[in-house]
Each structure stands twice: as structure tokens, then as C-alpha cells.
């Protein structure tokens, strides 16, 4: 089995956790809670992801820019609701140095099928930013460094130095202002002053 095939089997094995995270089996108030934390770590094992439109995206290629990593699934209702918010944030801040990369965690081990689902999602929501298949290493490092439970959507804010500064589990309606404020703060920081 190829390395990519092994990685996708690990992602599919983790799907019950992700499915439970999206709707949680919780009551509506719990599912709507915005949980965020300040995190200060750099990814050590995650660096590249396979783009759904071909090629790869790497964290190194985004150095010097503020990056939003959106961990999502096309099957997740909360992720679908967050998509227009992220598109709006991208359009608002991309001229100031913001990049968004959507990392998709699909419910299939078939890479071609996953890519088709993500590209259909791109078309449905007119997503202008990079979409890629999310590697398991992202969740592994988030659990290790930020005690993240594996809920989608999970949104990470990465500063110009490549440091994960904020982690949001969920994006309830009305909380996009919180994320926008954090993005503005990171964009205002000189690259040399970021921790």
C-alpha cells in the first residue's frame, strides 16, 4: 500500500470521531459553543497537503503570511455553514496578507472520490482559496499541542512566523467577528515580532 493510501486509511479510521464532533450528538447549545484557545506551537510533522485541484500546498510556501487552516468535511452541516463566512473573511483580508487553506477530511478512503466531493463543495460555495486533502498528522499534532478533540470545523490561525496562535473548535453563527478580530491582530503584527 502506498504512503498516501495508508494515510487515508488512518483518516477514515478517525471518521467516527469527526462525525461525532460535527453534530456531536449534543444538544443545540453545546453544538453551537465556540471553543477557542491560545496555542503557541509550530507543526513539526505536518508540512504539505495534496491539493484537490492538483499539486501540493506547503506551510513553508506560506511563510510570511497569516494563514487560516480550516479543517472541515463536505458532509458536515456546521462546516457547510462556516464556508460562506470563510469566503467572506478571505475576500476581506487577502489583500492584507491573509491566506486560507481548507483541509478536507472526507468519509472515504478513495482519494479520487474525496477530491470530487471537495471540488463540488468549491463550486457550491464559490471557494476562491486553496482546498486540499487533510493529512492525519494535523490532528495528531493538534491533540498533542492544543488538546483538540477532533471536531470539524476546527479553524487554526497561524501567524507570519508559522506559529499556531489560535484554535477554534466550531464556528457558531455570529462568531465570525471574533475570528475576524484575531485575524486583524495577526495581520497588524510585524513578522519579526510574532512569537
LOPAVO-876348 format. One record per residue (C-alpha): residue number from 0; residue in one letter; y, z, x. Coordinates in steps of 0.25 Angstrom, whole numbers. Each point is the difference from the previous one (the first is absolute). Layout:
N
<k NUM, r a, Y Y, Z Z, X X>
...
end
This chain:
195
<k 0, r x, Y 0, Z 0, X 0>
<k 1, r x, Y 14, Z -3, X 5>
<k 2, r x, Y 10, Z 10, X 3>
<k 3, r x, Y 9, Z -4, X -12>
<k 4, r x, Y -13, Z 1, X -9>
<k 5, r x, Y -3, Z 14, X 5>
<k 6, r x, Y 15, Z 4, X -2>
<k 7, r x, Y -1, Z -6, X -15>
<k 8, r x, Y -12, Z 8, X -3>
<k 9, r x, Y 7, Z 13, X 4>
<k 10, r x, Y 11, Z -4, X -9>
<k 11, r x, Y -9, Z -3, X -11>
<k 12, r x, Y -7, Z 13, X 2>
<k 13, r x, Y 13, Z 8, X -1>
<k 14, r x, Y 4, Z -7, X -13>
<k 15, r x, Y -5, Z 11, X -9>
<k 16, r x, Y 11, Z 9, X 7>
<k 17, r x, Y 10, Z -11, X -2>
<k 18, r x, Y -3, Z -3, X -15>
<k 19, r x, Y 0, Z 15, X -3>
<k 20, r x, Y 14, Z 1, X 7>
<k 21, r x, Y 6, Z -11, X -8>
<k 22, r x, Y -2, Z 6, X -13>
<k 23, r x, Y -6, Z 13, X 5>
<k 24, r x, Y -7, Z 4, X -13>
<k 25, r x, Y 12, Z 9, X 0>
<k 26, r x, Y 10, Z 2, X -12>
<k 27, r x, Y 12, Z -9, X 0>
<k 28, r x, Y 9, Z 11, X 6>
<k 29, r x, Y -9, Z 2, X 12>
<k 30, r x, Y -2, Z -15, X 2>
<k 31, r x, Y 16, Z -2, X 0>
<k 32, r x, Y 2, Z 10, X 10>
<k 33, r x, Y 7, Z -5, X 13>
<k 34, r x, Y -5, Z 7, X 12>
<k 35, r x, Y 7, Z -3, X 13>
<k 36, r x, Y -1, Z 7, X 13>
<k 37, r x, Y 7, Z -2, X 13>
<k 38, r x, Y -9, Z -5, X 10>
<k 39, r x, Y 2, Z -2, X 15>
<k 40, r x, Y -11, Z -8, X 6>
<k 41, r x, Y -3, Z -14, X 6>
<k 42, r x, Y -12, Z -8, X -4>
<k 43, r x, Y -10, Z 0, X 11>
<k 44, r x, Y -12, Z -8, X -5>
<k 45, r x, Y 7, Z -9, X -10>
<k 46, r x, Y 9, Z -11, X 5>
<k 47, r x, Y -4, Z -13, X -7>
<k 48, r x, Y -4, Z -5, X -14>
<k 49, r x, Y -5, Z -13, X -4>
<k 50, r x, Y 11, Z -7, X -9>
<k 51, r x, Y -5, Z -6, X -13>
<k 52, r x, Y 8, Z -13, X 3>
<k 53, r x, Y -6, Z -2, X 14>
<k 54, r x, Y 2, Z 7, X 13>
<k 55, r x, Y 2, Z 14, X 3>
<k 56, r x, Y 12, Z 10, X -1>
<k 57, r x, Y 1, Z 11, X 11>
<k 58, r x, Y 8, Z 12, X 1>
<k 59, r x, Y 5, Z -4, X 14>
<k 60, r x, Y 6, Z -13, X -6>
<k 61, r x, Y 9, Z 9, X -9>
<k 62, r x, Y 5, Z 9, X 11>
<k 63, r x, Y 15, Z 3, X -1>
<k 64, r x, Y 0, Z -2, X -16>
<k 65, r x, Y -2, Z 11, X -10>
<k 66, r x, Y -13, Z -3, X -7>
<k 67, r x, Y -6, Z 3, X -14>
<k 68, r x, Y -15, Z 0, X 0>
<k 69, r x, Y -5, Z -1, X -15>
<k 70, r x, Y -15, Z 4, X -1>
<k 71, r x, Y -4, Z -6, X -13>
<k 72, r x, Y -10, Z -6, X -9>
<k 73, r x, Y 2, Z -12, X -9>
<k 74, r x, Y -9, Z 7, X -10>
<k 75, r x, Y 8, Z 13, X 0>
<k 76, r x, Y 10, Z 1, X -12>
<k 77, r x, Y 9, Z 9, X 8>
<k 78, r x, Y 1, Z -10, X 11>
<k 79, r x, Y 3, Z -11, X -9>
<k 80, r x, Y 11, Z 8, X -6>
<k 81, r x, Y 6, Z 3, X 14>
<k 82, r x, Y -1, Z -15, X 4>
<k 83, r x, Y 14, Z -4, X -6>
<k 84, r x, Y 6, Z 13, X 6>
<k 85, r x, Y -4, Z -4, X 14>
<k 86, r x, Y 4, Z -15, X -2>
<k 87, r x, Y 14, Z 6, X -4>
<k 88, r x, Y 1, Z 9, X 12>
<k 89, r x, Y -4, Z -11, X 9>
<k 90, r x, Y 10, Z -10, X -6>
<k 91, r x, Y 11, Z 12, X 1>
<k 92, r x, Y -3, Z 4, X 15>
<k 93, r x, Y -7, Z -12, X 7>
<k 94, r x, Y 14, Z -4, X 6>
<k 95, r x, Y 2, Z 13, X 6>
<k 96, r x, Y -13, Z 0, X 8>
<k 97, r x, Y -11, Z 4, X -11>
<k 98, r x, Y -14, Z -6, X 0>
<k 99, r x, Y -11, Z 3, X -10>
<k 100, r x, Y -14, Z -2, X 2>
<k 101, r x, Y -10, Z 1, X -12>
<k 102, r x, Y -14, Z 5, X 5>
<k 103, r x, Y -10, Z -3, X -11>
<k 104, r x, Y -12, Z 8, X -3>
<k 105, r x, Y -9, Z -9, X -9>
<k 106, r x, Y -13, Z 4, X -8>
<k 107, r x, Y -8, Z -11, X 7>
<k 108, r x, Y -6, Z -2, X 14>
<k 109, r x, Y 2, Z -15, X -2>
<k 110, r x, Y 12, Z -3, X 9>
<k 111, r x, Y 3, Z -13, X -7>
<k 112, r x, Y 0, Z 6, X -13>
<k 113, r x, Y 9, Z 11, X 4>
<k 114, r x, Y 10, Z -10, X 6>
<k 115, r x, Y 0, Z -8, X -13>
<k 116, r x, Y 3, Z 13, X -8>
<k 117, r x, Y 11, Z 4, X 9>
<k 118, r x, Y 6, Z -14, X 0>
<k 119, r x, Y -1, Z 0, X -15>
<k 120, r x, Y 8, Z 13, X 0>
<k 121, r x, Y 10, Z -6, X 9>
<k 122, r x, Y 2, Z -11, X -10>
<k 123, r x, Y 1, Z 9, X -12>
<k 124, r x, Y 10, Z 9, X 6>
<k 125, r x, Y 8, Z -10, X 9>
<k 126, r x, Y -3, Z 8, X 12>
<k 127, r x, Y 8, Z -5, X 12>
<k 128, r x, Y -5, Z 9, X 11>
<k 129, r x, Y -13, Z 0, X 8>
<k 130, r x, Y -13, Z 4, X -7>
<k 131, r x, Y -12, Z 3, X 8>
<k 132, r x, Y -14, Z 6, X -2>
<k 133, r x, Y 1, Z 14, X 3>
<k 134, r x, Y -9, Z 6, X 11>
<k 135, r x, Y -8, Z 13, X -1>
<k 136, r x, Y 7, Z 5, X 12>
<k 137, r x, Y 13, Z 2, X -7>
<k 138, r x, Y -7, Z 10, X -10>
<k 139, r x, Y -7, Z 7, X 11>
<k 140, r x, Y 13, Z 3, X 8>
<k 141, r x, Y 7, Z 4, X -12>
<k 142, r x, Y -10, Z 10, X -4>
<k 143, r x, Y 0, Z 5, X 14>
<k 144, r x, Y 15, Z 1, X 2>
<k 145, r x, Y 6, Z 1, X -13>
<k 146, r x, Y -11, Z 6, X -9>
<k 147, r x, Y 1, Z -12, X -10>
<k 148, r x, Y -11, Z 0, X -11>
<k 149, r x, Y -2, Z -15, X -1>
<k 150, r x, Y 9, Z -2, X -12>
<k 151, r x, Y 5, Z -14, X -3>
<k 152, r x, Y 11, Z -3, X 0>
<k 153, r x, Y 4, Z 7, X 13>
<k 154, r x, Y 13, Z -4, X 6>
<k 155, r x, Y 3, Z 3, X 15>
<k 156, r x, Y 14, Z -1, X 6>
<k 157, r x, Y -1, Z -4, X 15>
<k 158, r x, Y 12, Z 1, X 9>
<k 159, r x, Y 5, Z -10, X 10>
<k 160, r x, Y -8, Z 7, X 11>
<k 161, r x, Y -13, Z -1, X -8>
<k 162, r x, Y -1, Z 14, X -4>
<k 163, r x, Y -4, Z 3, X -14>
<k 164, r x, Y 11, Z 9, X -6>
<k 165, r x, Y -4, Z 1, X -15>
<k 166, r x, Y -12, Z -1, X -8>
<k 167, r x, Y 1, Z -2, X -15>
<k 168, r x, Y -13, Z 1, X -9>
<k 169, r x, Y 4, Z -7, X -13>
<k 170, r x, Y 13, Z -6, X -4>
<k 171, r x, Y 3, Z 5, X -14>
<k 172, r x, Y 10, Z -7, X -8>
<k 173, r x, Y 14, Z 4, X 3>
<k 174, r x, Y -3, Z 5, X 14>
<k 175, r x, Y 3, Z -13, X 7>
<k 176, r x, Y 14, Z 6, X 3>
<k 177, r x, Y -7, Z 11, X 9>
<k 178, r x, Y -7, Z -11, X 8>
<k 179, r x, Y 13, Z -8, X 1>
<k 180, r x, Y 7, Z 12, X 5>
<k 181, r x, Y -10, Z 2, X 11>
<k 182, r x, Y 0, Z -15, X 4>
<k 183, r x, Y 15, Z 0, X 1>
<k 184, r x, Y 0, Z 13, X 9>
<k 185, r x, Y -10, Z -7, X 9>
<k 186, r x, Y 8, Z -13, X 1>
<k 187, r x, Y 12, Z 8, X 4>
<k 188, r x, Y -7, Z 6, X 11>
<k 189, r x, Y 2, Z -6, X 14>
<k 190, r x, Y -13, Z -4, X 5>
<k 191, r x, Y 2, Z 8, X 13>
<k 192, r x, Y 2, Z 13, X -9>
<k 193, r x, Y -13, Z -1, X -8>
<k 194, r x, Y -10, Z 11, X 4>
end
